[in-house]
Amino acid sequence: MSALLERITINPKQCGGRPCIRGMRIRVSDVLDLFVAGLNAEEILEEIPDLEADDLKASLLYASQKLKHPILVA
């Protein structure tokens, strides 16, 4: 699983520091938005040919990990 997360890069000088795919200007949120819009993985890969299937998995894993982050309420 950690190998998938290595596909997610964060660079303060790129896309406002938002998480991107493999250093490209394709944000994790862009991939998630396409899933929300109803596209399936195959359609997303056709829409953005620079992406690979593992990039989609990495985006979903990254989002899942962020949601699992504990929030402490005082």
mmCIF file of the N, C-alpha and C atoms, coordinates in Angstrom:
data_MODEL
# 
_entry.id   MODEL 
# 
loop_
_atom_site.group_PDB 
_atom_site.id 
_atom_site.type_symbol 
_atom_site.label_atom_id 
_atom_site.label_alt_id 
_atom_site.label_comp_id 
_atom_site.label_asym_id 
_atom_site.label_entity_id 
_atom_site.label_seq_id 
_atom_site.pdbx_PDB_ins_code 
_atom_site.Cartn_x 
_atom_site.Cartn_y 
_atom_site.Cartn_z 
_atom_site.occupancy 
_atom_site.B_iso_or_equiv 
_atom_site.pdbx_formal_charge 
_atom_site.auth_seq_id 
_atom_site.auth_comp_id 
_atom_site.auth_asym_id 
_atom_site.auth_atom_id 
_atom_site.pdbx_PDB_model_num 
ATOM 1   N N  . MET A 1 1  ? 0.817   -1.205 0.000   1.00 0.00 ? 1  MET A N  1 
ATOM 2   C CA . MET A 1 1  ? 0.000   0.000  0.000   1.00 0.00 ? 1  MET A CA 1 
ATOM 3   C C  . MET A 1 1  ? 0.855   1.260  0.000   1.00 0.00 ? 1  MET A C  1 
ATOM 4   N N  . SER A 1 2  ? 1.971   1.242  0.727   1.00 0.00 ? 2  SER A N  1 
ATOM 5   C CA . SER A 1 2  ? 2.796   2.445  0.786   1.00 0.00 ? 2  SER A CA 1 
ATOM 6   C C  . SER A 1 2  ? 3.368   2.810  -0.576  1.00 0.00 ? 2  SER A C  1 
ATOM 7   N N  . ALA A 1 3  ? 3.582   1.807  -1.428  1.00 0.00 ? 3  ALA A N  1 
ATOM 8   C CA . ALA A 1 3  ? 4.081   2.095  -2.774  1.00 0.00 ? 3  ALA A CA 1 
ATOM 9   C C  . ALA A 1 3  ? 3.066   2.928  -3.545  1.00 0.00 ? 3  ALA A C  1 
ATOM 10  N N  . LEU A 1 4  ? 1.794   2.676  -3.330  1.00 0.00 ? 4  LEU A N  1 
ATOM 11  C CA . LEU A 1 4  ? 0.763   3.488  -3.988  1.00 0.00 ? 4  LEU A CA 1 
ATOM 12  C C  . LEU A 1 4  ? 0.842   4.935  -3.519  1.00 0.00 ? 4  LEU A C  1 
ATOM 13  N N  . LEU A 1 5  ? 1.018   5.122  -2.234  1.00 0.00 ? 5  LEU A N  1 
ATOM 14  C CA . LEU A 1 5  ? 1.046   6.492  -1.697  1.00 0.00 ? 5  LEU A CA 1 
ATOM 15  C C  . LEU A 1 5  ? 2.269   7.272  -2.168  1.00 0.00 ? 5  LEU A C  1 
ATOM 16  N N  . GLU A 1 6  ? 3.307   6.571  -2.612  1.00 0.00 ? 6  GLU A N  1 
ATOM 17  C CA . GLU A 1 6  ? 4.482   7.258  -3.151  1.00 0.00 ? 6  GLU A CA 1 
ATOM 18  C C  . GLU A 1 6  ? 4.155   7.972  -4.456  1.00 0.00 ? 6  GLU A C  1 
ATOM 19  N N  . ARG A 1 7  ? 3.050   7.613  -5.077  1.00 0.00 ? 7  ARG A N  1 
ATOM 20  C CA . ARG A 1 7  ? 2.606   8.273  -6.314  1.00 0.00 ? 7  ARG A CA 1 
ATOM 21  C C  . ARG A 1 7  ? 2.016   9.650  -6.031  1.00 0.00 ? 7  ARG A C  1 
ATOM 22  N N  . ILE A 1 8  ? 1.688   9.925  -4.786  1.00 0.00 ? 8  ILE A N  1 
ATOM 23  C CA . ILE A 1 8  ? 1.105   11.210 -4.404  1.00 0.00 ? 8  ILE A CA 1 
ATOM 24  C C  . ILE A 1 8  ? 2.236   12.130 -3.965  1.00 0.00 ? 8  ILE A C  1 
ATOM 25  N N  . THR A 1 9  ? 2.326   13.269 -4.613  1.00 0.00 ? 9  THR A N  1 
ATOM 26  C CA . THR A 1 9  ? 3.384   14.233 -4.292  1.00 0.00 ? 9  THR A CA 1 
ATOM 27  C C  . THR A 1 9  ? 2.763   15.549 -3.839  1.00 0.00 ? 9  THR A C  1 
ATOM 28  N N  . ILE A 1 10 ? 3.470   16.193 -2.944  1.00 0.00 ? 10 ILE A N  1 
ATOM 29  C CA . ILE A 1 10 ? 3.038   17.507 -2.466  1.00 0.00 ? 10 ILE A CA 1 
ATOM 30  C C  . ILE A 1 10 ? 4.227   18.453 -2.595  1.00 0.00 ? 10 ILE A C  1 
ATOM 31  N N  . ASN A 1 11 ? 4.035   19.486 -3.374  1.00 0.00 ? 11 ASN A N  1 
ATOM 32  C CA . ASN A 1 11 ? 5.077   20.476 -3.629  1.00 0.00 ? 11 ASN A CA 1 
ATOM 33  C C  . ASN A 1 11 ? 4.454   21.851 -3.418  1.00 0.00 ? 11 ASN A C  1 
ATOM 34  N N  . PRO A 1 12 ? 4.955   22.605 -2.449  1.00 0.00 ? 12 PRO A N  1 
ATOM 35  C CA . PRO A 1 12 ? 4.376   23.922 -2.167  1.00 0.00 ? 12 PRO A CA 1 
ATOM 36  C C  . PRO A 1 12 ? 4.375   24.862 -3.378  1.00 0.00 ? 12 PRO A C  1 
ATOM 37  N N  . LYS A 1 13 ? 5.242   24.606 -4.361  1.00 0.00 ? 13 LYS A N  1 
ATOM 38  C CA . LYS A 1 13 ? 5.343   25.471 -5.535  1.00 0.00 ? 13 LYS A CA 1 
ATOM 39  C C  . LYS A 1 13 ? 4.467   24.992 -6.694  1.00 0.00 ? 13 LYS A C  1 
ATOM 40  N N  . GLN A 1 14 ? 3.701   23.931 -6.459  1.00 0.00 ? 14 GLN A N  1 
ATOM 41  C CA . GLN A 1 14 ? 2.876   23.367 -7.527  1.00 0.00 ? 14 GLN A CA 1 
ATOM 42  C C  . GLN A 1 14 ? 1.450   23.191 -7.028  1.00 0.00 ? 14 GLN A C  1 
ATOM 43  N N  . CYS A 1 15 ? 0.514   23.707 -7.784  1.00 0.00 ? 15 CYS A N  1 
ATOM 44  C CA . CYS A 1 15 ? -0.920  23.567 -7.463  1.00 0.00 ? 15 CYS A CA 1 
ATOM 45  C C  . CYS A 1 15 ? -1.240  24.007 -6.037  1.00 0.00 ? 15 CYS A C  1 
ATOM 46  N N  . GLY A 1 16 ? -0.568  25.043 -5.586  1.00 0.00 ? 16 GLY A N  1 
ATOM 47  C CA . GLY A 1 16 ? -0.836  25.577 -4.255  1.00 0.00 ? 16 GLY A CA 1 
ATOM 48  C C  . GLY A 1 16 ? -0.534  24.613 -3.123  1.00 0.00 ? 16 GLY A C  1 
ATOM 49  N N  . GLY A 1 17 ? 0.339   23.648 -3.372  1.00 0.00 ? 17 GLY A N  1 
ATOM 50  C CA . GLY A 1 17 ? 0.697   22.684 -2.340  1.00 0.00 ? 17 GLY A CA 1 
ATOM 51  C C  . GLY A 1 17 ? -0.312  21.558 -2.177  1.00 0.00 ? 17 GLY A C  1 
ATOM 52  N N  . ARG A 1 18 ? -1.276  21.499 -3.077  1.00 0.00 ? 18 ARG A N  1 
ATOM 53  C CA . ARG A 1 18 ? -2.276  20.419 -3.001  1.00 0.00 ? 18 ARG A CA 1 
ATOM 54  C C  . ARG A 1 18 ? -1.655  19.115 -3.488  1.00 0.00 ? 18 ARG A C  1 
ATOM 55  N N  . PRO A 1 19 ? -2.127  17.991 -2.962  1.00 0.00 ? 19 PRO A N  1 
ATOM 56  C CA . PRO A 1 19 ? -1.590  16.685 -3.371  1.00 0.00 ? 19 PRO A CA 1 
ATOM 57  C C  . PRO A 1 19 ? -1.841  16.429 -4.860  1.00 0.00 ? 19 PRO A C  1 
ATOM 58  N N  . CYS A 1 20 ? -0.796  16.011 -5.556  1.00 0.00 ? 20 CYS A N  1 
ATOM 59  C CA . CYS A 1 20 ? -0.855  15.751 -6.999  1.00 0.00 ? 20 CYS A CA 1 
ATOM 60  C C  . CYS A 1 20 ? -0.401  14.327 -7.287  1.00 0.00 ? 20 CYS A C  1 
ATOM 61  N N  . ILE A 1 21 ? -0.593  13.923 -8.518  1.00 0.00 ? 21 ILE A N  1 
ATOM 62  C CA . ILE A 1 21 ? -0.197  12.594 -8.961  1.00 0.00 ? 21 ILE A CA 1 
ATOM 63  C C  . ILE A 1 21 ? 1.191   12.656 -9.608  1.00 0.00 ? 21 ILE A C  1 
ATOM 64  N N  . ARG A 1 22 ? 2.131   11.933 -9.052  1.00 0.00 ? 22 ARG A N  1 
ATOM 65  C CA . ARG A 1 22 ? 3.485   11.765 -9.600  1.00 0.00 ? 22 ARG A CA 1 
ATOM 66  C C  . ARG A 1 22 ? 4.127   13.054 -10.102 1.00 0.00 ? 22 ARG A C  1 
ATOM 67  N N  . GLY A 1 23 ? 3.945   14.127 -9.375  1.00 0.00 ? 23 GLY A N  1 
ATOM 68  C CA . GLY A 1 23 ? 4.592   15.385 -9.737  1.00 0.00 ? 23 GLY A CA 1 
ATOM 69  C C  . GLY A 1 23 ? 3.951   16.117 -10.892 1.00 0.00 ? 23 GLY A C  1 
ATOM 70  N N  . MET A 1 24 ? 2.888   15.558 -11.430 1.00 0.00 ? 24 MET A N  1 
ATOM 71  C CA . MET A 1 24 ? 2.184   16.230 -12.522 1.00 0.00 ? 24 MET A CA 1 
ATOM 72  C C  . MET A 1 24 ? 1.211   17.247 -11.920 1.00 0.00 ? 24 MET A C  1 
ATOM 73  N N  . ARG A 1 25 ? 0.656   18.064 -12.763 1.00 0.00 ? 25 ARG A N  1 
ATOM 74  C CA . ARG A 1 25 ? -0.321  19.046 -12.292 1.00 0.00 ? 25 ARG A CA 1 
ATOM 75  C C  . ARG A 1 25 ? -1.742  18.473 -12.341 1.00 0.00 ? 25 ARG A C  1 
ATOM 76  N N  . ILE A 1 26 ? -1.837  17.220 -12.000 1.00 0.00 ? 26 ILE A N  1 
ATOM 77  C CA . ILE A 1 26 ? -3.128  16.550 -11.877 1.00 0.00 ? 26 ILE A CA 1 
ATOM 78  C C  . ILE A 1 26 ? -3.321  16.294 -10.385 1.00 0.00 ? 26 ILE A C  1 
ATOM 79  N N  . ARG A 1 27 ? -4.276  17.002 -9.805  1.00 0.00 ? 27 ARG A N  1 
ATOM 80  C CA . ARG A 1 27 ? -4.487  16.910 -8.360  1.00 0.00 ? 27 ARG A CA 1 
ATOM 81  C C  . ARG A 1 27 ? -5.297  15.672 -7.996  1.00 0.00 ? 27 ARG A C  1 
ATOM 82  N N  . VAL A 1 28 ? -5.071  15.186 -6.800  1.00 0.00 ? 28 VAL A N  1 
ATOM 83  C CA . VAL A 1 28 ? -5.879  14.089 -6.266  1.00 0.00 ? 28 VAL A CA 1 
ATOM 84  C C  . VAL A 1 28 ? -7.347  14.484 -6.318  1.00 0.00 ? 28 VAL A C  1 
ATOM 85  N N  . SER A 1 29 ? -7.644  15.720 -5.985  1.00 0.00 ? 29 SER A N  1 
ATOM 86  C CA . SER A 1 29 ? -9.039  16.175 -5.991  1.00 0.00 ? 29 SER A CA 1 
ATOM 87  C C  . SER A 1 29 ? -9.639  16.138 -7.397  1.00 0.00 ? 29 SER A C  1 
ATOM 88  N N  . ASP A 1 30 ? -8.831  16.333 -8.428  1.00 0.00 ? 30 ASP A N  1 
ATOM 89  C CA . ASP A 1 30 ? -9.328  16.231 -9.808  1.00 0.00 ? 30 ASP A CA 1 
ATOM 90  C C  . ASP A 1 30 ? -9.805  14.805 -10.095 1.00 0.00 ? 30 ASP A C  1 
ATOM 91  N N  . VAL A 1 31 ? -9.016  13.844 -9.670  1.00 0.00 ? 31 VAL A N  1 
ATOM 92  C CA . VAL A 1 31 ? -9.372  12.436 -9.876  1.00 0.00 ? 31 VAL A CA 1 
ATOM 93  C C  . VAL A 1 31 ? -10.652 12.108 -9.104  1.00 0.00 ? 31 VAL A C  1 
ATOM 94  N N  . LEU A 1 32 ? -10.713 12.538 -7.851  1.00 0.00 ? 32 LEU A N  1 
ATOM 95  C CA . LEU A 1 32 ? -11.901 12.267 -7.037  1.00 0.00 ? 32 LEU A CA 1 
ATOM 96  C C  . LEU A 1 32 ? -13.139 12.923 -7.639  1.00 0.00 ? 32 LEU A C  1 
ATOM 97  N N  . ASP A 1 33 ? -12.978 14.137 -8.145  1.00 0.00 ? 33 ASP A N  1 
ATOM 98  C CA . ASP A 1 33 ? -14.114 14.838 -8.773  1.00 0.00 ? 33 ASP A CA 1 
ATOM 99  C C  . ASP A 1 33 ? -14.645 14.072 -9.982  1.00 0.00 ? 33 ASP A C  1 
ATOM 100 N N  . LEU A 1 34 ? -13.749 13.446 -10.740 1.00 0.00 ? 34 LEU A N  1 
ATOM 101 C CA . LEU A 1 34 ? -14.186 12.667 -11.899 1.00 0.00 ? 34 LEU A CA 1 
ATOM 102 C C  . LEU A 1 34 ? -14.978 11.433 -11.464 1.00 0.00 ? 34 LEU A C  1 
ATOM 103 N N  . PHE A 1 35 ? -14.537 10.793 -10.379 1.00 0.00 ? 35 PHE A N  1 
ATOM 104 C CA . PHE A 1 35 ? -15.309 9.669  -9.845  1.00 0.00 ? 35 PHE A CA 1 
ATOM 105 C C  . PHE A 1 35 ? -16.691 10.143 -9.391  1.00 0.00 ? 35 PHE A C  1 
ATOM 106 N N  . VAL A 1 36 ? -16.729 11.276 -8.696  1.00 0.00 ? 36 VAL A N  1 
ATOM 107 C CA . VAL A 1 36 ? -18.001 11.824 -8.215  1.00 0.00 ? 36 VAL A CA 1 
ATOM 108 C C  . VAL A 1 36 ? -18.920 12.177 -9.385  1.00 0.00 ? 36 VAL A C  1 
ATOM 109 N N  . ALA A 1 37 ? -18.351 12.640 -10.476 1.00 0.00 ? 37 ALA A N  1 
ATOM 110 C CA . ALA A 1 37 ? -19.137 13.002 -11.656 1.00 0.00 ? 37 ALA A CA 1 
ATOM 111 C C  . ALA A 1 37 ? -19.722 11.771 -12.358 1.00 0.00 ? 37 ALA A C  1 
ATOM 112 N N  . GLY A 1 38 ? -19.314 10.581 -11.905 1.00 0.00 ? 38 GLY A N  1 
ATOM 113 C CA . GLY A 1 38 ? -19.898 9.372  -12.456 1.00 0.00 ? 38 GLY A CA 1 
ATOM 114 C C  . GLY A 1 38 ? -19.021 8.603  -13.423 1.00 0.00 ? 38 GLY A C  1 
ATOM 115 N N  . LEU A 1 39 ? -17.809 9.085  -13.663 1.00 0.00 ? 39 LEU A N  1 
ATOM 116 C CA . LEU A 1 39 ? -16.913 8.363  -14.555 1.00 0.00 ? 39 LEU A CA 1 
ATOM 117 C C  . LEU A 1 39 ? -16.354 7.148  -13.826 1.00 0.00 ? 39 LEU A C  1 
ATOM 118 N N  . ASN A 1 40 ? -16.153 6.070  -14.555 1.00 0.00 ? 40 ASN A N  1 
ATOM 119 C CA . ASN A 1 40 ? -15.494 4.919  -13.949 1.00 0.00 ? 40 ASN A CA 1 
ATOM 120 C C  . ASN A 1 40 ? -13.993 5.014  -14.238 1.00 0.00 ? 40 ASN A C  1 
ATOM 121 N N  . ALA A 1 41 ? -13.237 4.079  -13.690 1.00 0.00 ? 41 ALA A N  1 
ATOM 122 C CA . ALA A 1 41 ? -11.776 4.143  -13.823 1.00 0.00 ? 41 ALA A CA 1 
ATOM 123 C C  . ALA A 1 41 ? -11.340 4.155  -15.281 1.00 0.00 ? 41 ALA A C  1 
ATOM 124 N N  . GLU A 1 42 ? -11.952 3.325  -16.079 1.00 0.00 ? 42 GLU A N  1 
ATOM 125 C CA . GLU A 1 42 ? -11.583 3.250  -17.501 1.00 0.00 ? 42 GLU A CA 1 
ATOM 126 C C  . GLU A 1 42 ? -11.829 4.590  -18.201 1.00 0.00 ? 42 GLU A C  1 
ATOM 127 N N  . GLU A 1 43 ? -12.944 5.218  -17.889 1.00 0.00 ? 43 GLU A N  1 
ATOM 128 C CA . GLU A 1 43 ? -13.273 6.502  -18.508 1.00 0.00 ? 43 GLU A CA 1 
ATOM 129 C C  . GLU A 1 43 ? -12.306 7.601  -18.059 1.00 0.00 ? 43 GLU A C  1 
ATOM 130 N N  . ILE A 1 44 ? -11.907 7.555  -16.797 1.00 0.00 ? 44 ILE A N  1 
ATOM 131 C CA . ILE A 1 44 ? -10.950 8.552  -16.290 1.00 0.00 ? 44 ILE A CA 1 
ATOM 132 C C  . ILE A 1 44 ? -9.609  8.390  -17.002 1.00 0.00 ? 44 ILE A C  1 
ATOM 133 N N  . LEU A 1 45 ? -9.181  7.150  -17.183 1.00 0.00 ? 45 LEU A N  1 
ATOM 134 C CA . LEU A 1 45 ? -7.909  6.898  -17.868 1.00 0.00 ? 45 LEU A CA 1 
ATOM 135 C C  . LEU A 1 45 ? -7.968  7.336  -19.327 1.00 0.00 ? 45 LEU A C  1 
ATOM 136 N N  . GLU A 1 46 ? -9.131  7.254  -19.934 1.00 0.00 ? 46 GLU A N  1 
ATOM 137 C CA . GLU A 1 46 ? -9.292  7.756  -21.301 1.00 0.00 ? 46 GLU A CA 1 
ATOM 138 C C  . GLU A 1 46 ? -9.283  9.282  -21.316 1.00 0.00 ? 46 GLU A C  1 
ATOM 139 N N  . GLU A 1 47 ? -9.913  9.882  -20.318 1.00 0.00 ? 47 GLU A N  1 
ATOM 140 C CA . GLU A 1 47 ? -10.019 11.341 -20.227 1.00 0.00 ? 47 GLU A CA 1 
ATOM 141 C C  . GLU A 1 47 ? -8.656  11.989 -19.961 1.00 0.00 ? 47 GLU A C  1 
ATOM 142 N N  . ILE A 1 48 ? -7.855  11.332 -19.125 1.00 0.00 ? 48 ILE A N  1 
ATOM 143 C CA . ILE A 1 48 ? -6.526  11.854 -18.773 1.00 0.00 ? 48 ILE A CA 1 
ATOM 144 C C  . ILE A 1 48 ? -5.501  10.752 -19.042 1.00 0.00 ? 48 ILE A C  1 
ATOM 145 N N  . PRO A 1 49 ? -5.015  10.671 -20.264 1.00 0.00 ? 49 PRO A N  1 
ATOM 146 C CA . PRO A 1 49 ? -4.136  9.559  -20.660 1.00 0.00 ? 49 PRO A CA 1 
ATOM 147 C C  . PRO A 1 49 ? -2.802  9.495  -19.921 1.00 0.00 ? 49 PRO A C  1 
ATOM 148 N N  . ASP A 1 50 ? -2.393  10.574 -19.261 1.00 0.00 ? 50 ASP A N  1 
ATOM 149 C CA . ASP A 1 50 ? -1.142  10.545 -18.493 1.00 0.00 ? 50 ASP A CA 1 
ATOM 150 C C  . ASP A 1 50 ? -1.280  9.729  -17.208 1.00 0.00 ? 50 ASP A C  1 
ATOM 151 N N  . LEU A 1 51 ? -2.505  9.457  -16.802 1.00 0.00 ? 51 LEU A N  1 
ATOM 152 C CA . LEU A 1 51 ? -2.732  8.688  -15.583 1.00 0.00 ? 51 LEU A CA 1 
ATOM 153 C C  . LEU A 1 51 ? -2.624  7.197  -15.851 1.00 0.00 ? 51 LEU A C  1 
ATOM 154 N N  . GLU A 1 52 ? -2.277  6.473  -14.797 1.00 0.00 ? 52 GLU A N  1 
ATOM 155 C CA . GLU A 1 52 ? -2.227  5.016  -14.820 1.00 0.00 ? 52 GLU A CA 1 
ATOM 156 C C  . GLU A 1 52 ? -3.226  4.494  -13.788 1.00 0.00 ? 52 GLU A C  1 
ATOM 157 N N  . ALA A 1 53 ? -3.617  3.253  -13.928 1.00 0.00 ? 53 ALA A N  1 
ATOM 158 C CA . ALA A 1 53 ? -4.598  2.662  -13.008 1.00 0.00 ? 53 ALA A CA 1 
ATOM 159 C C  . ALA A 1 53 ? -4.152  2.805  -11.550 1.00 0.00 ? 53 ALA A C  1 
ATOM 160 N N  . ASP A 1 54 ? -2.871  2.617  -11.282 1.00 0.00 ? 54 ASP A N  1 
ATOM 161 C CA . ASP A 1 54 ? -2.391  2.749  -9.904  1.00 0.00 ? 54 ASP A CA 1 
ATOM 162 C C  . ASP A 1 54 ? -2.494  4.191  -9.391  1.00 0.00 ? 54 ASP A C  1 
ATOM 163 N N  . ASP A 1 55 ? -2.509  5.162  -10.276 1.00 0.00 ? 55 ASP A N  1 
ATOM 164 C CA . ASP A 1 55 ? -2.705  6.551  -9.849  1.00 0.00 ? 55 ASP A CA 1 
ATOM 165 C C  . ASP A 1 55 ? -4.108  6.743  -9.282  1.00 0.00 ? 55 ASP A C  1 
ATOM 166 N N  . LEU A 1 56 ? -5.075  6.084  -9.902  1.00 0.00 ? 56 LEU A N  1 
ATOM 167 C CA . LEU A 1 56 ? -6.451  6.176  -9.410  1.00 0.00 ? 56 LEU A CA 1 
ATOM 168 C C  . LEU A 1 56 ? -6.562  5.505  -8.046  1.00 0.00 ? 56 LEU A C  1 
ATOM 169 N N  . LYS A 1 57 ? -5.944  4.342  -7.915  1.00 0.00 ? 57 LYS A N  1 
ATOM 170 C CA . LYS A 1 57 ? -5.941  3.646  -6.621  1.00 0.00 ? 57 LYS A CA 1 
ATOM 171 C C  . LYS A 1 57 ? -5.254  4.491  -5.559  1.00 0.00 ? 57 LYS A C  1 
ATOM 172 N N  . ALA A 1 58 ? -4.151  5.119  -5.932  1.00 0.00 ? 58 ALA A N  1 
ATOM 173 C CA . ALA A 1 58 ? -3.413  5.958  -4.989  1.00 0.00 ? 58 ALA A CA 1 
ATOM 174 C C  . ALA A 1 58 ? -4.256  7.139  -4.533  1.00 0.00 ? 58 ALA A C  1 
ATOM 175 N N  . SER A 1 59 ? -5.013  7.727  -5.444  1.00 0.00 ? 59 SER A N  1 
ATOM 176 C CA . SER A 1 59 ? -5.880  8.859  -5.088  1.00 0.00 ? 59 SER A CA 1 
ATOM 177 C C  . SER A 1 59 ? -6.942  8.443  -4.079  1.00 0.00 ? 59 SER A C  1 
ATOM 178 N N  . LEU A 1 60 ? -7.553  7.300  -4.335  1.00 0.00 ? 60 LEU A N  1 
ATOM 179 C CA . LEU A 1 60 ? -8.578  6.804  -3.415  1.00 0.00 ? 60 LEU A CA 1 
ATOM 180 C C  . LEU A 1 60 ? -7.980  6.432  -2.061  1.00 0.00 ? 60 LEU A C  1 
ATOM 181 N N  . LEU A 1 61 ? -6.811  5.810  -2.081  1.00 0.00 ? 61 LEU A N  1 
ATOM 182 C CA . LEU A 1 61 ? -6.142  5.444  -0.833  1.00 0.00 ? 61 LEU A CA 1 
ATOM 183 C C  . LEU A 1 61 ? -5.757  6.692  -0.045  1.00 0.00 ? 61 LEU A C  1 
ATOM 184 N N  . TYR A 1 62 ? -5.224  7.692  -0.739  1.00 0.00 ? 62 TYR A N  1 
ATOM 185 C CA . TYR A 1 62 ? -4.839  8.936  -0.076  1.00 0.00 ? 62 TYR A CA 1 
ATOM 186 C C  . TYR A 1 62 ? -6.050  9.581  0.615   1.00 0.00 ? 62 TYR A C  1 
ATOM 187 N N  . ALA A 1 63 ? -7.162  9.652  -0.109  1.00 0.00 ? 63 ALA A N  1 
ATOM 188 C CA . ALA A 1 63 ? -8.381  10.245 0.460   1.00 0.00 ? 63 ALA A CA 1 
ATOM 189 C C  . ALA A 1 63 ? -8.855  9.435  1.659   1.00 0.00 ? 63 ALA A C  1 
ATOM 190 N N  . SER A 1 64 ? -8.809  8.129  1.543   1.00 0.00 ? 64 SER A N  1 
ATOM 191 C CA . SER A 1 64 ? -9.224  7.257  2.638   1.00 0.00 ? 64 SER A CA 1 
ATOM 192 C C  . SER A 1 64 ? -8.350  7.467  3.872   1.00 0.00 ? 64 SER A C  1 
ATOM 193 N N  . GLN A 1 65 ? -7.043  7.554  3.665   1.00 0.00 ? 65 GLN A N  1 
ATOM 194 C CA . GLN A 1 65 ? -6.124  7.767  4.780   1.00 0.00 ? 65 GLN A CA 1 
ATOM 195 C C  . GLN A 1 65 ? -6.377  9.109  5.467   1.00 0.00 ? 65 GLN A C  1 
ATOM 196 N N  . LYS A 1 66 ? -6.677  10.131 4.678   1.00 0.00 ? 66 LYS A N  1 
ATOM 197 C CA . LYS A 1 66 ? -6.946  11.457 5.256   1.00 0.00 ? 66 LYS A CA 1 
ATOM 198 C C  . LYS A 1 66 ? -8.208  11.434 6.109   1.00 0.00 ? 66 LYS A C  1 
ATOM 199 N N  . LEU A 1 67 ? -9.197  10.660 5.693   1.00 0.00 ? 67 LEU A N  1 
ATOM 200 C CA . LEU A 1 67 ? -10.442 10.570 6.458   1.00 0.00 ? 67 LEU A CA 1 
ATOM 201 C C  . LEU A 1 67 ? -10.274 9.765  7.736   1.00 0.00 ? 67 LEU A C  1 
ATOM 202 N N  . LYS A 1 68 ? -9.304  8.894  7.772   1.00 0.00 ? 68 LYS A N  1 
ATOM 203 C CA . LYS A 1 68 ? -9.062  8.083  8.963   1.00 0.00 ? 68 LYS A CA 1 
ATOM 204 C C  . LYS A 1 68 ? -8.287  8.835  10.031  1.00 0.00 ? 68 LYS A C  1 
ATOM 205 N N  . HIS A 1 69 ? -7.761  9.995  9.688   1.00 0.00 ? 69 HIS A N  1 
ATOM 206 C CA . HIS A 1 69 ? -6.967  10.774 10.620  1.00 0.00 ? 69 HIS A CA 1 
ATOM 207 C C  . HIS A 1 69 ? -7.825  11.138 11.831  1.00 0.00 ? 69 HIS A C  1 
ATOM 208 N N  . PRO A 1 70 ? -7.380  10.801 13.034  1.00 0.00 ? 70 PRO A N  1 
ATOM 209 C CA . PRO A 1 70 ? -8.208  11.100 14.216  1.00 0.00 ? 70 PRO A CA 1 
ATOM 210 C C  . PRO A 1 70 ? -8.321  12.599 14.460  1.00 0.00 ? 70 PRO A C  1 
ATOM 211 N N  . ILE A 1 71 ? -9.494  12.992 14.851  1.00 0.00 ? 71 ILE A N  1 
ATOM 212 C CA . ILE A 1 71 ? -9.748  14.390 15.198  1.00 0.00 ? 71 ILE A CA 1 
ATOM 213 C C  . ILE A 1 71 ? -10.057 14.434 16.689  1.00 0.00 ? 71 ILE A C  1 
ATOM 214 N N  . LEU A 1 72 ? -9.260  15.173 17.406  1.00 0.00 ? 72 LEU A N  1 
ATOM 215 C CA . LEU A 1 72 ? -9.458  15.289 18.851  1.00 0.00 ? 72 LEU A CA 1 
ATOM 216 C C  . LEU A 1 72 ? -10.333 16.506 19.132  1.00 0.00 ? 72 LEU A C  1 
ATOM 217 N N  . VAL A 1 73 ? -11.360 16.281 19.894  1.00 0.00 ? 73 VAL A N  1 
ATOM 218 C CA . VAL A 1 73 ? -12.261 17.367 20.258  1.00 0.00 ? 73 VAL A CA 1 
ATOM 219 C C  . VAL A 1 73 ? -12.031 17.683 21.730  1.00 0.00 ? 73 VAL A C  1 
ATOM 220 N N  . ALA A 1 74 ? -11.757 18.954 21.994  1.00 0.00 ? 74 ALA A N  1 
ATOM 221 C CA . ALA A 1 74 ? -11.479 19.353 23.380  1.00 0.00 ? 74 ALA A CA 1 
ATOM 222 C C  . ALA A 1 74 ? -12.743 19.597 24.145  1.00 0.00 ? 74 ALA A C  1 
# 
